[in-house]
Amino acid sequence: MATFGLDTFSKPPTASSKTNYPMTQNGSTPRSSVIAILMMVTDICCVLTALTLALKLGLERWLGPGETLKHYIWSSTPLPWQVGYLVWFVLALLLVAHHHGLYGHTLVYSTWTEQRRTIQACLIAGLLLCGAMYMMHNITISRAVVVYLVCFTTGLLSISRSGWRYLAVRRHEQGIDFKNVLVVGTNSMALALYRQAERNPHVGRVFKGFVEVPGSCASPQVPREYIVGSIEQLRYLSRLHFVDEIVIAECCPESIVLNVVDIARECGMEVKVVPECYDGITPEAPLEYFGGFPVISIHRRNEKVVASLIKRTTDVILSAAILLFMLPLLCGIALLIRLDSPGPIFYRSERIGKKGRVFHCFKFRTMVANADKLKDSLSAQNERKGILFKIKNDPRITPIGRVLRKYSLDEVPQMLNVLRGEMSLVGPRPPLASEVKQYQLKHMRRLSVLPGLTGLWQVRARQDPSFERYVALDLVYVENWSIWLDMKILMRTAKVVMYGTGS
């Protein structure tokens, strides 16, 4: 996972009590809850599949001449009782799996530990099913079916867990669903947390640095170059590094902890503490794991998880449908570009995405092949103010390129970036690295969400040369994002494309 070097920004000027801290937004995060529900649904589907296989294999020697599976089901135990046993097995499995922590973060445990707990959950649920049948004196249901059901369920759930783990690892490797973390403290525990994040990238945490606590003594093993600032600079550091999570690894005074929580609430971050330093924390706070170390959450951010899920689903469905529908046209455009001027059909540009992630943005080539080398010679003709670069009659644009830009057809290949999770249909446009290097701290907020093919600036002020206006509209979108706002922007974008008012 590549990220843009945000350390190019200069640092700002230098600017143990055991008590009950009020935990905000108790329970699991909304996103974790959605994932847990999806995992439960997957487990139920595995049980139903296992039941189908068990009935097919387990009843072959029980059926008499001319008998069918339907005949056996209706002539043995009454159907309501059979459904009752199945429901009992499913509920027992879900409850035991939840007790074993199998519906939390997919990568909290090692692969072996997760598989072992999965097998244990299936066997315990199977024993509970046999116990229920024994208590009800049921002798008509095939024991072979029960054995096959438990065995097939164990196998399918183990495969399912491996699949969830693989998907989670892949998303983290692609820079999706990872958390940027600051560790408050420079003691041995802080160093251990740093090593957990660095040695176990699959857990989805990216270490951003240590934050010093006033009056504390740093461990001699803590690399000084990784100490990014003091607790007074926490607000600045959290915005600079797109921090999602703060872990307090030292025993700090209550005033410092409450100040950290206030900053986290303002900046939309989570706060976790090491239990051994805060054993008087509210008892209902759930225990989580940072790699192999237990931590307790005292503040969670309020995420629009359902809306985000709808947004991502819409992105995938619409982008795939548009690419499929426009495939003949895209092939024609590719041929015209090849005939129009020498050079590649597609233009790949390194852009900065969410949280400073570097990715390749795809477009149809609309300029001559050496356009980037000619940019410096045209800087005097720039019609934009500030960081942006734009020339109305750019001599580098090819004849077919002008038509593609007029109707925004050059940006259709970016649907591939949407499918890959690097972009969204709606969001701030992805900037160049050279532009981000000139950003001020207030501009960094626009990089806290996925970039998009279109946004407020494209539909409201596309011809406005002001960079501040450009950023202001992006920040308005970031702070006020909703599904309805996305729909309005998409509808206005469709109008812009149809009338050919693009650049």
Phi and psi in degrees as a GROMACS rama.xvg file:
@    title "Ramachandran Plot"
@    xaxis  label "Phi"
@    yaxis  label "Psi"
@TYPE xy
-93.8221  137.558  ALA-2
-129.185  149.783  THR-3
-72.0889  142.628  PHE-4
-72.7966  90.658  GLY-5
-75.7958  -5.87682  LEU-6
-73.5085  1.37047  ASP-7
-70.4696  -16.0843  THR-8
-81.5766  143.355  PHE-9
-77.0171  151.832  SER-10
-75.5684  149.793  LYS-11
-73.9345  168.274  PRO-12
-62.7096  155.842  PRO-13
-62.6088  93.865  THR-14
-114.243  144.971  SER-17
-103.779  108.782  LYS-18
-145.703  175.612  THR-19
-92.6248  120.84  ASN-20
-102.602  132.719  TYR-21
-69.4529  120.201  PRO-22
-83.7709  130.847  MET-23
-99.7562  146.564  THR-24
54.3414  64.3991  GLN-25
-59.9619  157.087  ASN-26
88.8826  -169.48  GLY-27
-72.3974  154.375  SER-28
-66.5028  152.111  THR-29
-55.8049  -41.3171  PRO-30
-63.1985  -42.6374  ARG-31
-62.1757  -37.5158  SER-32
-64.0638  -42.0119  SER-33
-63.5023  -44.692  VAL-34
-63.2597  -40.9188  ILE-35
-61.2458  -41.5243  ALA-36
-63.7147  -43.2407  ILE-37
-62.6781  -38.5227  LEU-38
-67.6455  -38.5223  MET-39
-63.9499  -43.4889  MET-40
-60.964  -41.7851  VAL-41
-61.6452  -41.2612  THR-42
-64.1722  -39.7791  ASP-43
-63.4435  -41.2509  ILE-44
-63.2774  -36.6576  CYS-45
-64.2692  -40.5534  CYS-46
-63.9884  -43.4459  VAL-47
-64.7994  -39.5309  LEU-48
-64.3728  -42.5748  THR-49
-62.65  -38.2686  ALA-50
-63.6862  -42.4877  LEU-51
-60.3043  -45.6876  THR-52
-66.2062  -39.4502  LEU-53
-64.9813  -41.5219  ALA-54
-64.6276  -38.4488  LEU-55
-68.6229  -44.4116  LYS-56
-85.5259  -32.8561  LEU-57
-82.1401  -13.7792  GLY-58
-108.488  -0.841901  LEU-59
-58.7251  -41.2545  GLU-60
-86.2277  -4.95988  ARG-61
-94.372  -20.9525  TRP-62
-81.729  134.186  LEU-63
-83.9208  179.758  GLY-64
-59.3953  129.317  PRO-65
80.4216  -7.04129  GLY-66
-81.6822  148.817  GLU-67
-120.057  169.358  THR-68
-60.8207  -40.3211  LEU-69
-61.3309  -41.088  LYS-70
-63.0788  -40.4516  HIS-71
-65.601  -44.6045  TYR-72
-60.6529  -41.7858  ILE-73
-81.353  -17.2995  TRP-74
-102.358  -6.6027  SER-75
-98.4015  -127.107  SER-76
-62.9459  137.796  THR-77
-52.0281  141.916  PRO-78
-55.8157  -42.5952  LEU-79
-57.2597  -36.3523  PRO-80
-69.4007  -38.0666  TRP-81
-62.9337  -44.3592  GLN-82
-62.9603  -38.3617  VAL-83
-62.0539  -43.331  GLY-84
-61.7633  -41.7963  TYR-85
-63.6151  -45.2124  LEU-86
-62.2851  -40.3281  VAL-87
-62.5285  -42.1257  TRP-88
-63.7554  -43.5555  PHE-89
-64.6675  -46.0141  VAL-90
-63.3424  -42.4284  LEU-91
-61.7076  -42.4106  ALA-92
-63.1677  -46.0574  LEU-93
-64.0203  -41.9172  LEU-94
-67.9135  -43.6915  LEU-95
-66.5682  -41.3897  VAL-96
-63.1087  -39.6826  ALA-97
-65.3387  -40.5069  HIS-98
-62.71  -33.1553  HIS-99
-81.633  1.07884  HIS-100
75.7787  25.7436  GLY-101
-86.3944  -2.50814  LEU-102
-112.774  19.018  TYR-103
-92.616  -149.298  GLY-104
-62.9353  133.43  HIS-105
-61.4558  -28.0815  THR-106
-109.92  20.4102  LEU-107
-65.7448  -39.8138  VAL-108
-104.532  165.181  TYR-109
-70.0012  165.396  SER-110
-59.6789  -44.7983  THR-111
-63.3831  -43.9848  TRP-112
-63.1178  -41.655  THR-113
-64.8554  -43.535  GLU-114
-66.671  -39.8615  GLN-115
-62.0195  -43.9494  ARG-116
-68.4161  -32.727  ARG-117
-64.0924  -45.6237  THR-118
-63.4043  -42.2734  ILE-119
-61.2137  -43.079  GLN-120
-62.2563  -41.5788  ALA-121
-66.8825  -42.5691  CYS-122
-66.3073  -40.592  LEU-123
-64.7048  -42.5765  ILE-124
-63.0255  -37.8334  ALA-125
-64.6408  -40.7354  GLY-126
-64.2388  -39.1292  LEU-127
-65.642  -36.4843  LEU-128
-64.8772  -45.547  LEU-129
-62.9891  -37.9069  CYS-130
-62.7441  -41.5344  GLY-131
-64.5372  -41.517  ALA-132
-65.4253  -36.7146  MET-133
-67.4915  -42.5568  TYR-134
-64.5076  -31.1327  MET-135
-90.9832  4.98418  MET-136
54.5573  40.5285  HIS-137
-85.1386  122.894  ASN-138
-122.557  2.59148  ILE-139
-93.8417  -26.7189  THR-140
-75.4764  132.588  ILE-141
-62.0619  125.934  SER-142
-66.6661  -29.256  ARG-143
-62.8857  -37.737  ALA-144
-63.774  -41.5158  VAL-145
-63.6782  -44.7842  VAL-146
-63.1242  -46.4807  VAL-147
-61.5027  -39.3293  TYR-148
-60.0083  -47.3965  LEU-149
-65.6329  -41.8733  VAL-150
-66.883  -47.0403  CYS-151
-65.9848  -38.3148  PHE-152
-61.7088  -42.3538  THR-153
-60.7613  -45.7415  THR-154
-64.6694  -45.607  GLY-155
-67.6572  -38.9669  LEU-156
-68.1178  -35.1164  LEU-157
-64.212  -42.0396  SER-158
-64.8143  -42.1625  ILE-159
-61.3688  -43.0554  SER-160
-62.7264  -39.7816  ARG-161
-63.3044  -37.9836  SER-162
-65.2647  -44.6604  GLY-163
-61.5124  -41.7427  TRP-164
-63.6512  -44.0394  ARG-165
-60.9846  -45.0118  TYR-166
-62.0935  -41.6923  LEU-167
-64.0082  -44.1613  ALA-168
-63.1218  -43.3292  VAL-169
-62.5396  -41.4036  ARG-170
-65.4156  -38.9843  ARG-171
-67.3687  -39.6573  HIS-172
-64.6416  -31.2381  GLU-173
-85.7729  3.20626  GLN-174
80.3618  22.3862  GLY-175
-110.708  137.215  ILE-176
64.497  24.4504  ASP-177
-93.8478  163.417  PHE-178
-120.457  129.608  LYS-179
-82.7631  129.329  ASN-180
-123.532  134.919  VAL-181
-108.819  136.072  LEU-182
-106.372  118.533  VAL-183
-83.935  114.712  VAL-184
125.846  156.576  GLY-185
-133.803  27.1339  THR-186
-89.3945  -171.135  ASN-187
-65.8392  -34.4696  SER-188
-65.837  -41.6002  MET-189
-60.6417  -40.463  ALA-190
-64.2021  -39.3842  LEU-191
-64.5691  -39.9384  ALA-192
-64.9975  -39.5245  LEU-193
-59.9972  -44.5536  TYR-194
-66.5015  -34.2587  ARG-195
-61.7537  -44.6127  GLN-196
-67.38  -38.4947  ALA-197
-75.4316  -37.9298  GLU-198
-86.6083  -14.9849  ARG-199
-127.481  70.0885  ASN-200
-63.7436  -19.418  PRO-201
-68.3212  -14.4491  HIS-202
-77.5969  -6.47941  VAL-203
81.2078  25.348  GLY-204
-119.707  130.807  ARG-205
-110.37  114.965  VAL-206
-72.7524  128.569  PHE-207
-110.277  -13.1848  LYS-208
145.343  169.357  GLY-209
-95.851  146.489  PHE-210
-116.142  123.362  VAL-211
-74.5712  143.268  GLU-212
-104.015  132.667  VAL-213
-55.447  132.915  PRO-214
82.3118  -2.22667  GLY-215
-91.2172  156.045  SER-216
-103.468  123.373  CYS-217
-74.5223  141.749  ALA-218
-64.9684  137.663  SER-219
-63.609  -17.081  PRO-220
-87.1574  -9.79364  GLN-221
-74.1304  121.062  VAL-222
-62.144  123.48  PRO-223
-62.5064  -30.9808  ARG-224
-69.7287  -14.458  GLU-225
-93.5503  -1.87869  TYR-226
-84.7418  105.81  ILE-227
-88.9878  -12.9251  VAL-228
167.42  -173.138  GLY-229
-104.582  173.713  SER-230
-63.1792  -27.255  ILE-231
-67.6521  -21.9655  GLU-232
-97.8872  10.5102  GLN-233
-59.8885  -41.4714  LEU-234
-62.1121  -44.7255  ARG-235
-63.3674  -46.0913  TYR-236
-64.475  -38.5186  LEU-237
-64.7211  -36.3373  SER-238
-78.2363  -34.2568  ARG-239
-67.6751  -38.771  LEU-240
-105.158  12.0218  HIS-241
51.3185  51.0883  PHE-242
-72.2414  133.005  VAL-243
-102.686  -26.2747  ASP-244
-145.491  135.51  GLU-245
-115.53  128.645  ILE-246
-114.814  118.867  VAL-247
-88.9642  111.106  ILE-248
-102.495  -4.55868  ALA-249
-116.485  156.324  GLU-250
-76.936  107.848  CYS-251
-109.953  154.964  CYS-252
-60.2391  154.581  PRO-253
-56.5793  -37.8796  GLU-254
-61.7807  -37.4291  SER-255
-69.5701  -42.565  ILE-256
-61.9686  -45.0513  VAL-257
-64.9612  -36.0139  LEU-258
-65.2943  -40.5826  ASN-259
-62.2712  -41.6982  VAL-260
-64.0212  -40.867  VAL-261
-61.5283  -43.3376  ASP-262
-65.3351  -40.9759  ILE-263
-63.3636  -40.0319  ALA-264
-63.9477  -39.1259  ARG-265
-69.7538  -39.2504  GLU-266
-97.9666  1.71238  CYS-267
70.8972  47.2307  GLY-268
-118.675  164.313  MET-269
-99.9344  150.317  GLU-270
-124.803  127.593  VAL-271
-126.99  151.497  LYS-272
-129.228  157.429  VAL-273
-81.9625  124.672  VAL-274
-56.6718  -35.7738  PRO-275
-64.707  -20.7848  GLU-276
-90.4693  -18.4011  CYS-277
-136.737  62.9462  TYR-278
-75.6604  -5.97704  ASP-279
-98.194  14.9573  GLY-280
-67.4439  158.962  ILE-281
-52.3621  130.957  THR-282
-66.5775  -23.0404  PRO-283
-81.1454  -3.89258  GLU-284
-67.1248  127.689  ALA-285
-73.5135  146.202  PRO-286
-86.8094  129.316  LEU-287
-123.753  -176.545  GLU-288
-132.792  135.406  TYR-289
-107.062  93.2053  PHE-290
66.1331  -116.563  GLY-291
-100.956  5.71773  GLY-292
-105.498  132.118  PHE-293
-73.6724  140.025  PRO-294
-137.397  159.261  VAL-295
-122.705  132.82  ILE-296
-86.7139  129.611  SER-297
-113.415  -6.73191  ILE-298
-154.573  133.31  HIS-299
-121.091  145.532  ARG-300
-82.0055  153.371  ARG-301
-92.592  104.146  ASN-302
-99.1806  144.616  GLU-303
-85.8731  72.1292  LYS-304
-69.0293  -46.0769  VAL-305
-63.5181  -44.9154  VAL-306
-63.7768  -39.0628  ALA-307
-65.4186  -38.2587  SER-308
-64.8629  -41.0343  LEU-309
-64.1784  -41.7651  ILE-310
-61.3795  -46.7324  LYS-311
-65.5761  -41.605  ARG-312
-61.5306  -43.3906  THR-313
-62.7489  -41.7983  THR-314
-57.2391  -48.7627  ASP-315
-65.7408  -46.2393  VAL-316
-66.0878  -48.2736  ILE-317
-67.6002  -44.0749  LEU-318
-64.8855  -41.2759  SER-319
-65.0397  -41.2391  ALA-320
-65.5429  -41.8644  ALA-321
-65.0372  -44.3952  ILE-322
-62.0095  -41.8745  LEU-323
-67.3284  -43.6067  LEU-324
-66.8213  -37.1684  PHE-325
-94.7935  7.75884  MET-326
-54.7312  -46.9675  LEU-327
-60.2144  -40.8471  PRO-328
-66.0716  -40.3576  LEU-329
-64.449  -37.4934  LEU-330
-64.5441  -39.176  CYS-331
-65.0067  -41.6786  GLY-332
-62.5318  -41.727  ILE-333
-60.304  -40.9959  ALA-334
-65.5369  -42.6305  LEU-335
-63.5503  -40.2812  LEU-336
-62.9221  -41.7805  ILE-337
-63.3903  -38.7327  ARG-338
-79.1558  -25.7003  LEU-339
-74.4101  -42.7339  ASP-340
-157.728  152.814  SER-341
-68.4282  147.295  PRO-342
131.729  174.327  GLY-343
-69.6299  159.563  PRO-344
-75.2516  -41.2848  ILE-345
-104.58  149.589  PHE-346
-112.804  121.471  TYR-347
-105.653  122.595  ARG-348
-121.957  132.017  SER-349
-72.2675  122.072  GLU-350
-124.63  163.108  ARG-351
-104.202  122.064  ILE-352
-105.154  -151.082  GLY-353
-60.6894  131.451  LYS-354
59.2582  29.9187  LYS-355
80.7046  12.2408  GLY-356
-71.478  134.901  ARG-357
-91.55  130.622  VAL-358
-144.961  165.163  PHE-359
-94.8645  120.585  HIS-360
-94.537  128.288  CYS-361
-95.1142  139.383  PHE-362
-149.069  157.402  LYS-363
-70.5168  138.589  PHE-364
-69.2296  124.55  ARG-365
-117.574  0.865619  THR-366
-123.685  171.607  MET-367
-64.7577  160.761  VAL-368
-62.2282  -31.6471  ALA-369
-102.262  33.5328  ASN-370
-61.714  -38.8636  ALA-371
-63.6715  -35.5547  ASP-372
-71.7205  -24.2363  LYS-373
-87.26  -7.56141  LEU-374
-62.2376  -44.1997  LYS-375
-60.5717  -36.9401  ASP-376
-70.638  -14.739  SER-377
-106.009  5.25122  LEU-378
-59.3508  -30.4181  SER-379
-67.772  -20.3924  ALA-380
-94.4398  5.09495  GLN-381
-58.9278  128.691  ASN-382
-99.8242  -2.35401  GLU-383
-93.8429  160.824  ARG-384
-104.099  134.757  LYS-385
85.7003  -132.029  GLY-386
-76.4891  -34.6646  ILE-387
-68.1413  153.912  LEU-388
-127.6  125.864  PHE-389
-158.446  132.584  LYS-390
-127.254  128.273  ILE-391
-62.0266  -50.4109  LYS-392
-107.271  65.4116  ASN-393
-66.028  119.803  ASP-394
-67.4989  -12.9443  PRO-395
-80.4991  -15.4139  ARG-396
-75.8189  133.856  ILE-397
-80.0861  162.619  THR-398
-56.4559  -48.0417  PRO-399
-69.0257  -28.8624  ILE-400
-63.6882  -34.7764  GLY-401
-65.2907  -38.4883  ARG-402
-67.733  -43.4792  VAL-403
-61.9439  -41.3512  LEU-404
-69.0462  -36.7337  ARG-405
-58.9089  -38.378  LYS-406
-107.072  14.5866  TYR-407
57.3966  24.5808  SER-408
-74.3222  -19.9575  LEU-409
-67.4018  -18.924  ASP-410
-95.5643  -1.6712  GLU-411
-59.061  -38.8737  VAL-412
-58.6981  -16.4693  PRO-413
-67.599  -9.42267  GLN-414
-59.665  -28.5404  MET-415
-65.9841  -38.7261  LEU-416
-63.7632  -34.9881  ASN-417
-66.3948  -44.7365  VAL-418
-62.8533  -33.3928  LEU-419
-80.0668  -5.31494  ARG-420
82.9954  10.5693  GLY-421
-87.1363  -22.6512  GLU-422
-139.338  170.437  MET-423
-123.842  167.385  SER-424
-65.5935  -36.6688  LEU-425
-124.319  134.413  VAL-426
162.848  175.719  GLY-427
-61.882  144.955  PRO-428
-66.3899  141.118  ARG-429
-71.0826  124.001  PRO-430
-83.6308  164.879  PRO-431
-78.3386  157.208  LEU-432
-61.8266  -36.6248  ALA-433
-64.0597  -29.9385  SER-434
-75.085  -43.1508  GLU-435
-64.1283  -32.1863  VAL-436
-62.27  -21.3432  LYS-437
-98.1129  0.969962  GLN-438
-66.8936  147.413  TYR-439
-91.6008  169.087  GLN-440
-58.1016  -37.7419  LEU-441
-66.2228  -23.3874  LYS-442
-78.4168  -19.023  HIS-443
-66.7024  -21.1586  MET-444
-59.7439  -29.8059  ARG-445
-70.3994  -14.1832  ARG-446
-92.7115  9.21581  LEU-447
-86.3697  -4.28899  SER-448
-128.425  167.61  VAL-449
-64.0283  136.25  LEU-450
-68.332  162.014  PRO-451
-132.121  167.302  GLY-452
-71.484  -32.6107  LEU-453
-142.625  164.228  THR-454
-162.587  -171.231  GLY-455
-60.7862  -40.58  LEU-456
-63.1472  -38.8537  TRP-457
-65.4081  -31.7373  GLN-458
-100.319  -11.38  VAL-459
-115.133  -36.3796  ARG-460
-143.358  43.94  ALA-461
-62.3558  -32.2634  ARG-462
-94.0492  -0.535947  GLN-463
-72.4949  123.837  ASP-464
-78.1612  -8.53793  PRO-465
-77.3204  125.713  SER-466
-68.4687  -36.0787  PHE-467
-64.3614  -38.0135  GLU-468
-65.7477  -39.6917  ARG-469
-59.5864  -48.7601  TYR-470
-69.483  -40.2213  VAL-471
-59.1965  -42.1312  ALA-472
-68.176  -36.5439  LEU-473
-64.3878  -40.254  ASP-474
-68.4554  -35.8192  LEU-475
-59.9962  -41.4955  VAL-476
-65.0933  -45.6652  TYR-477
-60.4641  -42.5781  VAL-478
-78.0097  -22.8662  GLU-479
-122.192  23.5695  ASN-480
-61.9207  139.933  TRP-481
-157.252  164.379  SER-482
-61.9214  -40.4598  ILE-483
-64.0118  -39.6836  TRP-484
-63.4925  -41.3215  LEU-485
-60.0589  -42.6783  ASP-486
-63.7939  -40.776  MET-487
-64.6706  -40.7056  LYS-488
-66.1134  -41.1255  ILE-489
-63.6336  -39.9932  LEU-490
-66.3515  -41.0688  MET-491
-70.0438  -32.3824  ARG-492
-65.8274  -41.0451  THR-493
-58.6466  -38.5124  ALA-494
-65.9658  -42.5458  LYS-495
-61.7324  -42.3005  VAL-496
-67.5277  -43.4695  VAL-497
-63.3276  -38.286  MET-498
-87.0567  -3.02318  TYR-499
64.0074  42.1246  GLY-500
-100.744  16.3573  THR-501
-69.7759  175.237  GLY-502
